Amino acid sequence: MAAEKALVPVNPPVKLTVQEKLDLLRAGIGLLATGIAAAITGLVRQQDGARSYRTHIRHAVVRRFLWRMSIRQLHFIYPSTAQNYETFSKKRRLKPDTVQLEHGAQGHWVGKKDAKNVVVYFHGGGFALPAYLAYFQLYADMLKKLNAAGKDVAFFFLSYTLTPEGVYPTQLRQAVEALRYIIVETGREPQNVFIGGDSAGGNLTMGVLSHLSHPHEAIKPLELSGPLGGAFTMAPWVSMDKDYLSYTSNAKRDYLSMKSGEYWGKVYVGDGKLDNYIQASQAPVEWWKDVKTKALLVFLGGDDVLVDAVGQFVDKIKVRRGYIPPSISF
């Protein structure tokens, strides 16, 4: 194993201008107004609205917040992935263990580094937001239950460069390097390695699987001796296309608006072009012929704006691979 490198901040703190800070105040007033309006409209919401009154208000405010704030303001408001990992470790009285990866990324260990199985996790957030503290708390609790059930597994969280500082294929390259580190540097067999992510992290999960079968011209290939133990995604962002019906039918149910998704997608793609690594749902059926995983598990809520795009993707991969059992065994 190569000597570990000195840590370099993946996403340095953002310093806002006076105008940007004043705009935060204006945005706060607007969010208060949105909350009041939602409290009123929630009383007479129709069937296309959120299932509960509280959810109606909460999602309305979050939709407005994510659309109203600039990415720079969001970076100012939210602690970085690394900061949240440090906070999590301190609260749980754990020793943080971070690895500097190639191409400016970092990996954060949760669980035993010598565990037989490792889950490489890619967080969501439209490539613009960091991994929240809740990510680490959730998976640490899940890990505790898995270990108690006799499952020898640990999590390795990727901290990738956020937009606009990094654009495609930066994040995909960093995701591949995280997987390369676990397989090559730690010497684990592919069958003992799993990858997964939510939303934009689901996008990276499918992008990595695509790269394993069809190496991206701008990313170093990663040869595996066999398929990965499994892959899983939650509400994976598998298409940048805004013409799916669920973007309008679930517009008042989901907390993510089409405007935010469209904007974040454009920032992520930058001057590049949409391709199969970005849009898993648009890839032809043949693309998934040799996907390098023993199992693929896809989670999605019926009120998600991405439900139609994800459904299209699942239909394609089922046609190519046949039925994929909805289970991953460690």
N, C-alpha and C positions, 0 to 999 in steps of 0.2 A: 504494500500500500504506500502511495506517495505521501510525502510530508504535507501536512495540512497548511493551507495558505493563511496569511493574515486577513482579517475581516475588513471588508470595505463596504461602507453603507450602500445599500441598493437604491434606496430612495431618500436622498438627503432632505432635511426639513425645508419647507417653503416659507419664504418671507413675502407677505402681501404688501402692496402699496397702500398708502392712506386711502385712496379711492376704493380699493378692493375691500378694505376693512369697513369703510362707511357703507359699502354696498351690502355687507353682511347684515347691518342693522336694518336696511330697507328690506332685505330678504326675510328677516325675522318677522317684520310687521306683516309682510305678505303671507307668510306661513300661518300666522295667527288668524288672519282673515280667511285663509283657506280652511283652517280647522273649524272656525265658526260656521262658515257656509256649509261644510260637510256635515256638521252637527244638525243643521236644518234639513238639508236634502236627504240625509240618512233616514229621517222619519218617514219619508215618502218614496224611498228607493224602489225601483222596479226589479223584476226578476233578473235583469242583466247586471244588477249591482252586487256588492259584497254580501256574503251570507249572514253576517252579523252587523249590528249597528256600530260597535266599536271598531271592527275591521274596516268598515266603510270610512270612518273618520281617519283612522291610522293610515290606511293606504292612500287616501286622498292627500294627506299631508306629506307622506313620503314621496309620492309621485311628483308633487310640486317642488319639494326640496331637491330631489335629484335632478330635475330639469332646470330649476332656477339657479342653482349654484354652478359656478365654473369649476372645471377640474382642478384648477389651482386652489380655489377656495375649499374644495373637498379635501385636498391634500393638507391644507392648513388645519382643517377641523379634525380630521381623523389621524390618530397615531399610525405610524408605519407598521407593517407586518412584524418587523423585527422588534419594535417597541412593545407591541401587544404580546409577542412571545416572551419577552423579558418580564412583562407584568404578570402574565400567566404563571411563569416559572416561580416568580417571587411569591405569588399568592398560594401556590401549591407547595411551596418550600422545596422546589426542585432545582437542581443545578442546570442552567441553560446550556445547551450543546449545539452550537451553530457551526456549519461547515461552509467555507467559501468555495463556491463552484466556479466553473469556467464561464466566461462571458458576463461577469458581473452579478450573477445571482447568488443566493444563499439557500442553504437547506437547514431546517430546524428539526431536531430530533424530539419526539415525544414518545417515551418508552425506552426500553433497553436497546442499545445500539447493537448488541449481539443477538437480538431476537432472530429466530429462524426465518420468519416472514416479515416483509416490510411493505407498507402501503405508502407509495409516493403520492402526495396529495397536492392538487392545484386548486387554489381558492378562486372564487368568483368575484364579481364586482365590475364587470364590463371592461376589464383591463385597466380601469381608472382608479379603482378603490382597493385598499389593502385588505388583508385578512383581519377580520374583527377579532376581538378577544374571545367572543363566543365560539369561534371555530376551534380554538385550542381547548376550550373548556368542554365542548361537545365531544370531540374526539378523544380527549383524555378520559372522560367518563365512559365512552364506548370501549376504549382500550382496557379499562379496568374490568369491565364485564367480560370482555373476550379473554383476558388473562385468567380471570376467575373460572372461566369455563374450560381452561386448559389449552387455550389457543396462544401459541408463542408468536406474538406479532408486535410490531412497533410502527409508528407513523413518522414519515419524513416530509415535512411541509416545505414546499418551494416558496421562496420570496423572490418574485420576479420584478423586473423593471416596469413601472406603471407608465401609462400614457400621460402626457404626450412625449415624455423623455425617451420612451422606447416604443417603437411601432413594429408592426409585423415585418419580418418574422422573428424579431428579437425574443419575444416571450416564448414562442414555440422552440426556438433554439435553446433557451434556458431550461425549458421543460425536458427536452431531450437530454440535456447535460445532467439534470437531476437523476434521471433514470440511468444514464451511463455511469454516474458515480456509484449508485447502489449496486449495479451489476458488475462493473469492471473494478472499481476501487475497493469495494467491500467483499467482492468475490462471491456474491449470491447467485444461485441458479435462477434463471428466468421464471421457473415454475413457483418460486418462493417470493416473487415480486409482483405487486399489484399496483395499478395506477387508478386514480379517480379524481373527480372534481365536480364542482357545481357551477352552473351558468357558464361564465367565461372559462372557468376551470374545466368544465365539461367540454368546451370547445378545444382546449389544450389536450385533454385526454384523447379525443378523437383525432386531433392533429398529430399527436405522438404515434398513435396506432397507424395512421396513414403513412407517417414517415418511416416506420419500421418496415412496411411493405413496399412503399414507393418513396425512396429517399428524396427529400427536398433538395433542390439543386444548390441552395444556399446554406445547407446544414450538413454537418459531417454525418455520414451513415452510422447506424448502430446495428451491428450484426448480433443476432441472438442465437444461442444453441438450441432454443426451443421456444414455444409460446409462453407468454406471461401467464402467471397463475390466474389472473382475471383483471377485469376493468369495470368500473362503475361510474355512472354519471347521474347527477340530480339536476333536472331542468337544464340540460345542456343547450348552449347557444349554438345551434347547428346551422343557422342560416341568418344572413344579414338582410334577406328579402323581407320587405314590410308589407307585402301583398297577401299574406295569409289571413284568412277570415278571423282566426282567433285573436289577432291583434286588435280587432274592433269588438268582437263579441265578448272578450274578456277584459276590455279596456278599463271598466269600472270595478273589476274584481281583483286584478293583480296590482301590486305596488309599483311595478315598472311600467313606464309609459312607452309608447312607440317612439315618441320624440327623443327620449333619453337613449333608448337602444340604438336608434338610427344615428344619432350624433356620436355616441361612443364608438359605434362600429366604424364610422368614417374616420375618426381620429386614429383608431387602431390600424386600419388598413393603410392610412397615410397616402403616399403616392403609389402604393402597390396596387395589385389587381386581386379581385376575389378569385379564389381557387378552391380545389377540393380539400385542402388542409384547413381552410377557414370555414367552408360551408359543407359539412358532412352530409347534409340532407340533399345537396345538389350533386354530389358525386354519383356517377353511374353505378348500377348494381355490381358490375364487374370489378369495380374499385375495391370492394370488400371481400374478394375471393380468397385472399390469403392473409386476412387480418390475424395478427400475431397475439392472440389471447385465447385461453381455454374457455372463458365465459365472459359475457357482457351483461351487465345489469343496468337498466335505465329506470330512474325514478322520475315521476312527473305528476304535478297536481292538475286536476281538471280545470282549474280556474287560471292557469298560467297562460300568458299571452303567447308562449312558445309551443303550446300543445300541438298545433297543426304541423309545424315544422318538424318537431320531434317525432310525431306520428309518421310523417313521410319518411324520415330517416330509418325508423325502426322497421317499417314495412320493407324497405330496400334491403337492409342487412339480413332480415329473416329470409327473404327470397334467396339471397346468395348463400347463406350459411345453413339454412334450415332452422329448425327450432333451437333456440339458445336457452338452456335451463336458467331460470331466475335465481341462481344461487352461486355463491363463491365460497369455496372451502379452503381454510388455512391448514 
